[in-house]
Amino acid sequence: MKARLKRLVRGLAAPVGNGLARLGISADAVTWAGVVAAGVAAWGFVRGDRPLAFGALLASGLCDLLDGAVARAGGRKGTLFGAALDSTLDRYGEGLVLGALIVRAVTQTEHPEHRALFGTLAVLSGIGSFLVSYVRARSEGLGIPCEVGFLERPERLALLGALAAWGDGGLPWILGALAVLTHVTFAQRLFHVRRASRLQDRVTSSGIGS
């Protein structure tokens, strides 16, 4: 189901990507625009400016979707550097937003007695998000595809968007969901890598012995 939805979204993004490419806009430029938008969203979270945070998050998510579409425009493949830049700046932008949430969690005034709890949940969310991304990168570096797990980047962005729309009242619920589900996804990916690597090891051992 998730794979089918990804294909649908990619198909919808393709015409926009082709149009941007025809205008001379590069995939790297769209990637940079995405991280700038993430920085604006982070500032919106710190200030408690919900419309700014939500709108900038939406813009960042669209850039994240469209940079790949621009790279694929006209049947082209993206450059190796472009792929590295995309992954790196995705982490940078997400780090800005999650860092802003830590600041917001420990400075918000609606529930001052819960600042320590909210701050802890925000830190756990950040750790979990980076572990989810890291285990995929490490796995694919070993030649094992790893697009599995419950809470991938689009779902994390959706939860952050929900928090921007909800405001401080959503901090315990959204941060709690992120803190738990990112670590669940990390475990799912780690077990996937373990299973796939053992299968590869058995195939390699069988080939050596034959």
Buried (B, 14 or more C-beta within 10 A) or exposed (E): EEEEEEEEEBEEBBEBBBBBBEEEBBBBBBBBBBBBBBBBBBBBBBEBBBEBBBBBBBBBBBBBBBBBBBBBBEEEEBEEEBBEBBBEBBBEBBBBBBBBBBBBBBEBEEBEEBBEBBBBBBBBBBBBBBBBBEBBEBBBEEEBEBEBBBBBBBBBBEBBBBBBEBEBEBBBBBBBBBBBBBBBBBBBBBEBBEEBBEEEEEEEEEEEEE
